[in-house]
Amino acid sequence: MNHPTLLSTIQIGPHALAHRVVMAPLTRMRSEPGDVPGALMAEYYSQRATDGGLIISEATVVSTTGNGYLGSPGLYNDAQIPGWKVITEAVHAKGGKIFLQLFHAGRQSHSDMQPNGAQPVAPSAVEYDGVAYTASGWVPSTPHRALSEAEVAALVEDFRSAAQRGLAAGFDGVEIHGANGYLIDQFLQDGSNHRTDAYGGSIAKRARFLLDITHAVISVWGNERVAVRLGPSGNFGDMKDSNPEALFVYVAEQLASLKLAYLHLIEPRVLGNSIDESKDQNPVAAQLIRRHYAGLIMAAGGFTAESAEQILQAGDADLVAFGRDFIANPDLPERIRHGRSLNAYDRDTFYGGTEVGFTDYPFYQESA
């Protein structure tokens, strides 16, 4: 099957892309001590860089309180900048572009990963069923505490500071991670946000944290190089909301006025690194948000080249992010272009480990 739209050019802010096959942000947990990217990560990103293609970095921690996965990289101090600079230079050397994804895990953390063994932080102290990845492996998250208003404002500044470090590291833009049950998502959805102050209660107040962060990052990068990722109706991380459609329509409308680089939407059929077969398998999130967001939309969630072409032709999205297939196929855009078979991915090596399942997947010519 031909993929004329998927393989067509598109402009994202100041960046011209040669195709619309985007490498999704993929947590791989291979950073070095101090949450510093090393040579292995640089090789991984370099392998997947294509001339005129876009990569979104794995979720990168903005604060010492923000990590929920041992081995995730950070940009909460200047010592982490040089490692990222090696990666951005490697991507640029191949003609690619790379956006930095920034996140804070919030309650999806563990006291072993917090400064001085403190409790993880969240909008509210609400019991939930979650896990973190520590030196002991996957373990239940420990009880968390609610942030004060002053602490919330300080975390907005942590996102701003990390965005500034991303600029110094040579990234081409920033994507703010507001999905997957992490801290921003925890503020958005009323199943996890029980606050009664300026950051809780109404939809507008629950959205304030995300919008404050977005304005802070724009102050560093400008609006055309800033994006946001959302997961409308996603329940990963034990997330739920009493009126998700109203919530995410409001957020989309507020973001639309900012004229961002793009809005990145995860389809609710995605649960962690798998597809929930009990969910609607159609791209319902993009269909909903398109009616309220006129800017560029990037869709993610179990797409094949064929279904990606379909959503692009339908006009519900403008780009499609691929995850698991990009893990296993460093030359994914070329395989799609030429109709080549794909390597199978190995879930057991997705998170943490060595070069196995990370940089040892063959290019098509090598496998042939």
C-alpha atoms as one frame of an Amber mdcrd trajectory, in Angstrom:
protein
   0.000   0.000   0.000   1.215   3.502  -0.783   1.365   6.081   1.990   1.371
   9.408   0.163   0.190  11.537   3.082   2.292   9.820   5.756   5.395  10.292
   3.608   4.614  13.868   2.579   6.337  17.001   3.874   4.987  19.174   6.675
   6.049  22.358   8.470   6.130  22.443  12.296   6.791  26.002  13.360  10.212
  26.842  11.896  11.012  23.206  11.119  10.420  21.577   7.731   9.936  17.806
   8.009  10.392  15.430   5.090   7.700  13.023   6.328   5.126  12.603   9.080
   6.504   9.431  10.686   7.510  10.651  14.151   9.493   8.687  16.711   7.322
   8.738  19.834   8.727   9.567  23.279   9.784   6.183  24.646  10.903   5.538
  28.202  13.914   3.213  27.919  15.748   3.791  31.230  19.336   3.529  30.019
  20.811   6.742  31.431  23.983   6.710  33.508  24.297   7.566  37.234  23.084
  11.062  37.985  20.356  10.681  35.332  22.940  11.655  32.696  22.579  10.467
  29.071  25.595   8.459  27.953  27.133   7.025  24.796  24.639   4.161  24.567
  21.711   6.572  24.482  23.504   8.689  21.877  23.908   5.653  19.637  20.234
   4.758  20.047  18.981   8.181  18.993  21.516   8.493  16.198  20.380   5.169
  14.736  16.796   6.406  14.543  17.486   9.858  13.139  16.374  10.354   9.546
  16.987  13.230   7.167  14.084  15.573   7.743  12.417  13.374  10.396  11.313
  14.241  13.929  12.256  12.438  17.146  10.665  13.184  20.514  12.985  12.346
  23.378  12.059   9.986  26.162  10.387  11.595  29.180  13.049  13.718  30.884
  12.858  14.590  34.575  12.568  18.283  35.513  13.075  18.048  39.273  14.851
  15.983  41.902  11.385  14.950  43.103  10.199  13.974  39.628  11.669  10.577
  38.761   9.630   7.401  38.969  11.856   5.165  36.844  15.458   4.390  37.689
  17.538   5.130  34.610  15.361   7.910  33.244  17.431  10.916  32.169  17.066
  14.389  33.615  17.606  18.063  32.890  17.254  19.348  36.432  20.921  20.316
  36.707  23.602  21.633  34.381  25.702  18.446  34.623  23.075  16.698  32.486
  23.358  19.150  29.576  26.541  17.778  27.903  25.145  14.260  27.532  22.043
  15.589  25.814  24.155  17.845  23.612  25.959  14.797  22.218  22.551  13.317
  21.338  21.145  16.428  19.670  24.321  16.855  17.648  24.155  13.226  16.515
  20.538  13.662  15.375  21.342  16.918  13.586  24.327  15.336  11.846  21.849
  13.018  10.100  19.546  15.897   9.163  16.944  15.111  11.817  15.090  17.205
  14.380  14.588  16.356  18.039  12.144  17.750  20.617  12.759  17.406  24.339
   9.927  15.870  26.334   9.737  17.148  29.913   7.865  15.405  32.736   7.427
  14.931  36.446   6.211  11.525  37.676   4.314  12.914  40.660   2.752  10.124
  42.697   4.103   7.500  40.273   7.332   7.457  42.237   8.777   5.886  45.369
  10.379   7.239  48.521  13.622   5.443  47.545  13.862   7.849  44.596  13.043
  11.012  46.550  15.527  13.357  48.233  16.179  12.113  51.767  13.621   9.333
  51.302  10.692  11.752  51.422   7.199  10.989  50.180   6.483  11.483  46.475
   4.408  14.562  45.673   1.010  14.942  43.994  -1.883  17.403  43.779  -3.721
  15.453  46.506  -3.079  12.482  48.760  -5.374   9.961  47.052  -4.794   6.237
  47.408  -4.120   4.545  44.073  -2.641   1.388  42.615   0.668   2.245  40.915
   4.246   1.101  40.542   7.679   2.673  40.259  10.976   1.256  39.005  13.697
   1.412  41.647  16.973  -0.377  42.357  14.763  -3.236  43.592  12.907  -3.424
  40.263   9.190  -2.766  39.771   7.693  -2.069  43.191   4.429  -0.493  44.441
   4.616   3.274  44.732   4.862   4.533  48.284   2.280   6.884  49.863   2.448
  10.442  48.554   1.605  13.887  49.929  -0.185  16.917  48.539   1.867  19.841
  47.278   1.425  23.292  48.784   0.521  26.161  46.453   4.043  27.535  46.818
   5.496  24.163  45.853   3.257  24.018  42.775   4.526  27.419  41.664   8.110
  26.255  42.263   7.540  23.213  40.055   6.389  25.494  37.233   9.789  27.164
  37.550  11.470  23.741  37.445   9.852  23.154  34.044  11.050  26.583  32.900
  14.605  25.859  34.060  14.650  22.445  32.384  13.414  24.082  29.174  16.309
  26.538  29.381  18.752  23.662  29.774  17.146  21.976  26.781  17.847  25.085
  24.740  21.480  24.982  25.855  21.624  21.279  24.948  20.650  22.010  21.341
  17.127  20.622  21.113  14.792  21.909  18.399  11.751  22.289  20.642  10.025
  21.067  23.801   7.054  18.771  24.373   5.353  19.038  27.778   4.133  15.647
  28.978   0.612  16.076  30.308  -0.537  12.461  29.937  -0.001   8.916  31.243
  -1.010   9.677  34.803   2.071  11.772  35.576   1.972  14.948  37.646   0.326
  17.265  35.119  -2.305  14.641  34.307  -2.836  14.162  38.047  -3.708  17.856
  38.317  -6.016  17.737  35.285  -8.235  14.811  36.281 -10.554  14.998  39.274
  -9.987  11.382  40.248  -6.538  12.448  41.484  -7.045  16.185  42.103  -9.203
  16.859  45.172  -7.781  20.329  45.873  -9.946  23.287  46.828  -7.403  26.044
  46.144  -6.355  27.805  42.915  -5.247  24.490  41.366  -8.331  22.354  42.036
 -12.083  22.144  41.815 -13.283  23.546  38.497 -11.877  22.398  35.161 -10.236
  25.797  34.689  -8.461  25.543  38.041  -7.342  21.961  37.433  -5.926  23.018
  34.060  -3.999  25.920  35.552  -0.857  23.902  36.345  -0.515  22.724  32.750
  -1.235  26.160  31.321   1.198  27.857  33.708   3.893  25.386  32.667   3.105
  25.911  28.991   3.428  29.687  29.332   6.688  29.241  31.250   8.192  27.027
  28.545   6.964  29.402  25.824   8.810  32.202  27.616  12.017  30.288  26.850
  11.279  28.789  23.433   8.493  30.792  21.819   5.136  29.210  21.045   6.063
  27.682  17.664   8.642  25.379  19.244   6.519  24.188  22.181   4.083  21.252
  22.140   1.883  19.481  24.695   1.004  15.806  25.042  -2.403  14.778  26.409
  -4.185  11.472  26.949  -7.925  12.151  26.703  -9.799   9.417  28.601  -6.561
   7.553  29.250  -6.577   5.553  32.493  -2.915   4.551  32.758  -1.688   5.300
  36.265  -5.163   4.726  37.723  -6.462   7.946  36.169 -10.121   8.904  35.903
 -12.268  11.991  35.547 -15.983  12.607  36.072 -16.334  14.443  32.730 -13.289
  13.753  30.549 -14.803  15.155  27.360 -15.512  18.541  28.934 -12.067  18.570
  30.568 -10.031  17.811  27.482 -12.127  19.979  25.172 -11.488  22.901  27.536
  -7.755  22.191  27.641  -7.577  21.835  23.850  -9.386  25.147  23.369  -7.039
  26.917  25.783  -3.976  25.466  24.062  -5.349  26.315  20.622  -5.135  30.022
  21.454  -1.385  29.640  22.098  -0.639  28.511  18.509   1.725  25.717  19.578
   3.977  23.619  17.362   1.498  20.729  17.729  -0.816  18.964  20.166   0.130
  15.321  20.777  -2.775  12.995  21.621  -2.598   9.449  22.986  -5.572   7.310
  22.045  -7.367   5.777  25.066  -6.905   2.266  23.639  -3.293   2.473  24.887
  -2.577   1.104  28.373   1.095   1.306  29.274   3.058  -0.376  26.485   0.156
  -2.481  25.222  -3.208  -2.071  23.503  -6.318  -2.537  25.642  -8.590  -4.629
  23.437 -11.599  -3.693  25.579 -11.297  -0.071  24.454 -12.622   1.474  21.240
  -9.903   0.773  18.691 -10.809   3.771  16.537  -8.802   7.004  17.022 -11.537
   8.624  19.097  -9.318  11.144  20.927  -8.123  12.770  17.714 -11.661  12.796
  16.305 -12.950  14.604  19.393 -10.163  17.139  19.770  -9.968  17.998  16.070
 -13.360  19.682  16.394 -11.887  22.087  18.946  -8.260  22.450  17.870  -7.316
  23.909  14.495  -3.545  23.578  14.884  -1.375  20.576  14.069  -2.337  17.341
  15.832  -0.013  14.393  16.338  -1.737  11.084  17.045  -0.201   8.141  18.914
  -1.408   4.731  19.983  -0.799   1.470  18.188  -0.848   2.847  14.649   0.378
   0.882  11.653   1.497   2.586   8.464  -1.919   1.806   7.005  -3.986   3.168
   9.903  -1.664   6.187  10.101  -2.365   6.975   6.462  -6.084   6.644   7.150
  -6.169   9.095  10.053  -4.075  11.602   8.106  -6.320  11.372   5.067  -9.390
  11.746   7.288  -7.916  15.010   8.573  -8.105  14.102  12.257  -4.310  14.246
  12.619  -1.368  15.777  10.777   1.457  13.552  12.062   1.608  10.093  13.636
   3.992   8.969  16.378   5.226   5.375  16.307   6.599   3.711  19.438   7.166
  -0.037  19.595   7.859  -0.325  15.852  10.480   2.440  16.110  12.127   0.595
  18.988  12.596  -2.500  16.836  13.185  -0.753  13.495  15.700   2.090  13.606
  15.025   2.662   9.885  11.227   2.623  10.232  10.472   5.496   7.805  12.501
   3.805   5.052  10.828   0.463   5.688   7.436   2.151   5.329   8.551   3.985
   2.196   9.650   0.775   0.482   7.032  -1.590   1.908   9.613  -3.650   3.765
   8.865  -6.098   6.570   9.405  -5.023  10.171  11.531  -6.511  12.923   9.521
  -7.855  15.858   9.948  -5.998  19.160  10.897  -7.626  22.459   8.833  -6.294
  25.388  11.191  -7.856  27.946  13.937  -5.391  26.964  11.815  -2.229  26.750
  12.787  -0.885  30.172  16.322  -0.730  31.510  19.217  -3.025  30.691  22.045
  -2.919  28.165  22.392  -2.594  24.404  20.275  -5.735  24.035  16.880  -4.685
  22.738  18.133  -1.107  22.518  20.825  -0.581  19.899  21.138  -4.120  18.474
  18.013  -4.188  16.276  19.186  -4.572  12.657  18.550  -2.152   9.827  16.779
  -3.724   6.873  19.957  -4.176   4.826  21.632  -5.899   7.755  18.703  -8.246
   8.398  18.403  -9.002   4.684
